[in-house]
Amino acid sequence: MNSPNVTAWDDARAVAALSALYAAAVRAADPLAVLAAHLPEAPTAGRVIVVGVGKAAAKMAQAVEAAWPHVPLTGLVIAPHGAGLPLARIGLRFGCHPVPCAEGAAAAAEILGLVQGLTPDDLVLALISGGGSALATLPAAGLSLEDLIATNRALLESGAAIGAMNCIRKHLSAFSGGRLAAAAHPARVVTLAVSDVPGDDPEVIASGPTVADPTTFAEALALVAHHRMALPPAVMAHLEAAAEESPKPGDPHLDTAEFRMIAAPLMALHAMATAAGDYGLTPLILGDALEGEARHVGAVLAGMARSVASHGLPLPAPCVLLSGGETTVTMPPGTQGAGGRNTEALLSMALTLGGAPGIWALCADTDGIDGNSDAAGAIAGPSTLAAALAAGLDPRAALAAHRSLEVFAATGGLVTTGPTLTNVNDVRAIIITSQI
């Protein structure tokens, strides 16, 4: 059975709808729109020190300045290169992502210096968002930045989930795993966070610099072994020595710390669901924490889209299947891929669908950057594979070589926004316009 609107659906309309849904997701996580409602009362005594790190750090700081125009503010935030905004009272430094650099390490040390020697009358406002683990990579005593850069590369190539990666990072850091909040004690610390992780776990977002860390050195070592990571000797020695654990739940140095979530993946998916109504699409949110190898997740989502088209299950067309979360791409050593987890998942989806009519999909990162590309992600439809072949590309070979970006660059499917200055992880939308 076919919807009355089926004949109106073509590539142009589908691309417009998917682009509108992606824009709605990004707006839902815009700090300028959502941060002010979560601010604490401005203190009447003491200092206000604003610190922060992450892909949304600059825009979060801008939102604080706008909401508190007459409050004396000092502080510093770390954002990725290219993600800066004019700030009048809060300092801005740049770090590197996904591979750390000396600039970020120096800025993290500077932030730790700013929160030393505070009193209970002082307020530390911590603005935390995804990407902070790399941006504020400050080596623990006895480790070098080169050690942590090599470790970070190994983590990114391992296929480990974000929680596992951050468990290891926290046990090599002088900044994350609650250490920032502990350094600010006895001042009041209020964290405003934008989540980019499945489950919105505060300890995982940017490796949790202001919250207690329940993980241990032993867990970190077990994860290294499980994922067969080859880490620098100094890093392995540090993990094995387990000399100084991160602050744990109940640590008195964290008893003045408070955590507030201001934006999360599910909020973005709800915004997409609302926007779907403008296109006559019934939305179904599959979940905000879908994880796994990107190509496998793409194939599973394609199977669900086929079920809608063939059987009207789990709901009839016209509809849109929405999901969020962070997939992984396991790269063999020495592989030089082109793209990211979103284009890889989407290419796998397109190959599984095999040009099925009436199905279009978007996979994109809300921060505007997918993997090592300049695109947020891409859109695929019934004609994508044929267009790739006409351009002289083999889509299946491209997927096997982790070169998904080349397919969508050739077919005109890339979604390019530049840095959005927020980050609530990846979003995916699959429009199914008719039933077979």
C-alpha positions in Angstrom: 0.0 0.0 0.0 1.2 3.5 -0.9 0.9 6.8 0.9 -0.9 9.5 -1.0 2.3 11.6 -0.8 4.6 9.0 -2.3 4.6 10.6 -5.8 5.8 13.9 -4.2 8.9 12.3 -2.8 12.1 12.6 -4.9 15.8 13.3 -4.1 15.3 17.0 -3.7 12.4 16.7 -1.2 14.2 13.9 0.7 17.4 15.9 1.0 15.5 19.0 2.1 13.7 17.0 4.8 16.8 15.3 6.1 18.7 18.6 6.1 15.9 20.2 8.1 15.9 17.4 10.6 19.7 17.7 11.1 19.4 21.4 11.6 16.7 20.8 14.2 19.0 18.5 16.1 21.8 21.1 16.1 19.5 23.9 17.3 18.3 21.7 20.2 21.8 21.6 21.5 22.8 25.2 20.9 24.2 26.6 24.1 22.9 30.1 23.3 19.4 28.7 23.4 19.6 26.2 26.3 22.4 27.2 28.8 20.9 30.2 30.6 18.1 28.2 32.1 20.6 26.0 33.9 22.8 28.6 35.5 23.0 28.8 39.3 22.2 32.1 41.0 25.0 34.5 40.6 26.9 34.7 43.9 26.8 37.9 46.0 30.2 37.2 47.5 33.4 35.7 46.2 34.7 35.3 42.7 33.2 33.7 39.6 35.8 31.7 37.6 34.5 30.2 34.4 36.5 27.3 33.0 35.7 24.8 30.3 36.8 22.4 27.6 35.2 20.8 24.6 33.8 21.4 21.1 31.0 23.5 22.6 33.3 25.4 25.0 33.5 28.7 23.1 29.7 29.0 22.5 28.9 27.9 26.1 31.2 30.7 27.4 29.5 33.2 25.0 26.2 32.1 26.5 27.4 32.7 30.0 28.6 36.2 29.1 25.2 36.9 27.5 23.2 35.6 30.5 25.4 37.4 33.1 26.2 40.7 31.6 26.8 42.4 34.9 28.5 39.6 36.8 32.3 40.0 37.1 33.7 37.0 35.3 37.2 35.6 34.9 38.4 32.3 33.6 39.5 30.3 30.5 38.0 27.8 28.1 39.7 25.5 25.6 38.1 24.9 22.2 39.3 23.2 19.0 41.1 25.3 16.4 38.5 26.9 14.2 35.8 26.8 16.8 36.5 30.2 18.4 34.0 33.1 19.1 34.5 36.6 20.4 34.6 36.6 24.2 34.8 39.8 26.3 35.5 38.5 29.8 36.4 34.8 29.6 39.8 33.8 28.0 39.9 31.4 25.1 42.7 29.0 24.2 42.8 26.4 21.4 43.7 22.7 21.6 43.8 19.9 19.1 41.3 17.1 18.3 41.3 14.2 18.0 45.1 14.0 18.5 46.3 16.1 21.4 48.9 18.9 21.2 51.1 21.0 23.4 48.7 24.0 23.1 45.9 22.1 24.8 48.2 20.7 27.5 49.5 24.2 28.3 45.9 25.6 28.5 44.8 22.7 30.8 47.7 23.5 33.1 46.6 27.2 33.0 43.1 26.2 34.0 44.3 24.2 37.0 46.3 27.2 38.0 43.2 29.4 37.9 41.3 27.3 40.4 44.0 27.0 43.0 43.7 28.8 46.3 39.9 29.4 46.2 37.5 29.8 49.1 34.0 28.5 49.9 32.6 31.9 48.7 34.0 31.4 45.2 32.1 29.8 42.3 33.8 27.7 39.6 31.5 27.4 36.6 32.8 24.4 34.6 31.6 24.2 30.9 32.2 20.7 29.7 31.4 19.1 26.4 32.6 16.3 24.1 36.1 16.4 22.7 37.5 17.6 26.0 39.5 14.5 26.5 41.9 15.3 23.6 41.7 19.1 24.0 42.8 19.1 27.6 45.3 16.3 27.5 47.6 17.0 30.4 50.0 14.2 31.2 50.2 12.8 34.7 53.5 13.0 36.5 56.2 10.9 34.8 54.5 10.9 31.4 55.2 13.0 28.4 52.8 14.6 25.9 54.3 12.3 23.2 53.4 9.3 25.4 49.8 10.5 25.5 49.7 11.3 21.8 50.8 7.8 20.9 48.3 6.4 23.3 45.5 8.5 21.9 46.3 7.2 18.4 46.2 3.7 19.6 42.8 4.3 21.3 41.3 5.7 18.1 42.5 2.7 16.1 41.4 0.1 18.6 37.7 0.1 18.0 37.1 0.6 21.8 33.9 2.3 22.9 34.2 5.8 24.2 33.7 4.8 27.8 36.6 2.3 27.6 38.9 4.9 25.9 38.1 7.5 28.6 38.8 5.0 31.4 42.3 4.6 30.1 42.7 8.4 29.5 41.6 9.3 33.0 44.4 7.2 34.5 47.0 9.0 32.5 45.8 12.5 33.2 46.5 15.3 35.6 43.3 17.1 34.6 40.4 14.6 34.0 38.8 12.0 36.2 37.6 14.5 38.8 41.0 16.2 39.2 39.8 19.6 38.1 37.0 19.8 40.7 39.4 18.4 43.4 41.9 21.2 42.6 39.2 23.8 43.0 38.1 22.6 46.5 36.7 24.2 48.7 35.1 26.4 46.2 31.6 25.5 44.9 31.9 23.9 41.5 28.9 23.8 39.2 29.3 21.9 36.0 27.1 22.6 32.9 27.5 19.8 30.4 26.6 19.0 26.8 26.6 15.2 26.5 28.0 13.5 23.4 28.2 10.0 24.9 25.8 7.0 25.0 23.9 7.0 28.2 24.9 10.6 29.1 27.3 9.4 31.8 28.9 12.5 33.4 32.1 10.6 34.1 32.5 9.8 30.4 31.8 13.3 28.9 35.3 14.8 28.2 36.7 12.1 30.7 34.8 13.7 33.6 37.2 16.4 34.9 34.7 17.6 37.5 33.0 14.3 38.6 34.2 11.3 40.7 35.8 8.5 38.7 34.6 5.0 39.8 37.0 3.3 37.3 40.4 2.0 38.4 43.9 1.4 37.1 43.2 -2.3 37.1 40.2 -1.7 34.8 42.3 0.4 32.5 45.0 -2.3 32.2 42.3 -4.9 31.5 40.9 -2.8 28.6 44.4 -2.3 27.2 44.8 -6.1 27.1 41.3 -6.8 25.8 41.8 -4.5 22.8 45.4 -5.6 22.3 46.7 -2.0 22.3 50.4 -1.4 21.9 51.1 1.5 24.3 54.4 3.3 25.1 56.5 1.6 27.8 56.2 4.6 30.1 52.4 4.5 29.8 52.3 0.8 30.7 54.6 1.3 33.6 52.4 4.1 34.9 49.2 2.0 34.6 50.9 -1.0 36.3 52.3 1.2 39.2 48.8 2.5 40.0 50.5 5.1 42.2 47.8 7.8 42.4 44.2 6.9 41.8 41.6 9.4 40.5 39.1 10.9 43.0 36.4 8.3 43.8 32.7 8.7 44.8 32.6 10.0 48.4 35.9 11.9 48.1 35.6 15.0 50.3 37.4 17.1 47.7 34.3 16.7 45.5 31.7 17.4 48.2 31.0 21.0 46.8 30.7 19.9 43.2 27.3 19.8 41.4 26.6 18.5 37.9 23.8 19.8 35.5 23.1 18.4 32.0 22.0 21.2 29.6 21.8 19.3 26.3 21.9 15.6 25.4 21.4 13.3 22.4 17.8 12.5 23.2 16.9 16.2 23.2 18.2 16.4 19.7 16.3 13.3 18.6 13.0 14.7 20.0 13.6 17.9 18.1 14.1 15.9 14.9 10.9 14.0 15.6 9.0 17.3 15.9 10.5 18.6 12.7 9.5 15.4 10.9 5.8 16.4 11.2 6.4 19.3 8.8 7.1 16.7 6.1 4.2 14.4 6.9 6.5 11.8 8.4 5.7 9.7 11.4 8.8 9.6 13.6 10.1 6.6 15.6 13.1 7.1 17.9 15.0 3.8 18.0 17.3 5.0 20.8 20.0 7.6 21.6 22.8 5.2 22.5 23.3 2.9 19.5 26.9 1.6 19.5 28.9 -0.9 17.6 31.1 -1.2 14.5 29.8 1.5 12.1 29.4 -0.8 9.1 27.4 -3.3 11.2 25.1 -0.6 12.7 24.5 0.7 9.1 23.5 -2.8 7.9 21.1 -3.3 10.8 19.4 0.0 10.3 19.1 -0.8 6.6 17.3 -4.1 7.6 14.9 -2.1 9.7 14.2 0.3 6.8 13.4 -2.8 4.6 11.0 -4.1 7.2 9.1 -0.8 7.1 9.0 -0.9 3.3 8.0 -4.6 3.0 5.8 -5.2 6.1 4.9 -1.8 7.6 6.9 -2.8 10.7 7.7 -1.4 13.2 5.5 1.3 11.7 4.0 2.1 8.3 5.4 4.5 5.8 5.7 7.4 5.3 7.9 7.6 8.4 11.4 8.4 9.6 13.5 6.2 11.8 15.7 8.3 14.2 18.7 7.2 16.3 21.7 8.5 18.0 24.9 7.3 19.6 28.5 6.7 18.7 29.7 3.9 16.5 33.3 2.9 16.1 35.5 2.1 13.2 38.3 -0.4 13.8 41.2 0.5 11.6 44.0 -2.1 10.8 47.4 -0.7 11.6 48.8 1.6 8.8 45.4 2.1 7.2 44.9 5.6 5.7 41.1 5.9 5.6 39.1 8.8 4.3 35.9 9.7 6.2 34.4 8.9 9.6 32.0 6.7 11.4 29.0 8.4 9.9 29.9 8.1 6.3 31.1 4.5 6.9 27.8 3.6 8.5 25.8 5.3 5.7 27.8 3.6 3.0 27.2 0.2 4.6 23.5 1.1 4.8 23.4 2.1 1.2 25.1 -1.2 0.1 22.7 -3.3 2.2 19.7 -1.5 0.7 21.1 -1.9 -2.8 19.3 1.1 -4.3 15.8 0.2 -2.8 13.3 2.8 -4.0 11.7 5.3 -1.6 14.4 5.2 1.1 16.8 8.0 1.9 19.1 8.3 4.9 21.3 10.8 6.8 24.2 10.0 9.2 26.0 13.0 10.6 27.8 14.3 13.7 26.2 17.2 15.4 29.6 18.9 15.9 29.9 19.3 12.1 33.0 17.1 11.8 32.9 13.4 10.9 36.2 11.6 11.5 39.1 13.0 9.5 36.9 14.9 7.0 35.6 18.4 6.7 32.0 17.1 6.4 29.5 16.5 9.2 28.3 13.3 7.4 26.3 12.5 4.3 23.0 11.7 2.8 22.3 8.6 0.6 19.3 7.7 -1.5 18.2 5.2 -4.1 20.6 6.6 -6.8 23.7 6.8 -4.6 25.3 3.5 -5.6 24.6 4.0 -9.3 26.1 7.5 -9.2 29.2 6.2 -7.5 29.7 3.6 -10.1 29.1 6.2 -12.9 31.9 8.2 -11.3 34.3 5.2 -11.6 34.2 4.2 -7.9 33.5 0.8 -6.4 31.4 1.5 -3.3 32.0 -2.0 -1.8 35.8 -1.6 -2.2 35.6 1.9 -0.7 33.9 0.5 2.4 36.4 -2.3 2.8 39.3 0.3 2.6 37.5 2.7 5.0 37.3 5.3 2.2 33.6 6.1 2.5 34.2 9.9 2.1 35.2 9.5 -1.5 31.9 7.9 -2.5 29.8 10.7 -1.1 32.1 13.4 -2.3 31.7 12.0 -5.8 27.9 11.6 -5.5 27.2 15.1 -4.0 25.9 13.5 -0.8 28.2 15.2 1.8 26.6 17.4 4.5 29.1 20.2 5.1 28.3 22.8 7.9 31.7 23.6 9.4 32.0 23.4 13.2 28.6 23.8 14.8 30.1 24.7 18.2 28.0 22.2 20.0 28.1 18.4 20.2 25.5 15.8 21.2 27.0 13.0 19.2 25.8 11.4 16.0 22.3 11.5 14.6 20.8 9.3 12.0 17.5 9.6 10.1 16.1 7.1 7.6 13.0 8.2 5.6 10.8 5.5 4.1 8.2 6.9 1.8 6.2 3.9 0.7 5.5 0.3 1.3 6.0 -2.4 -1.3 
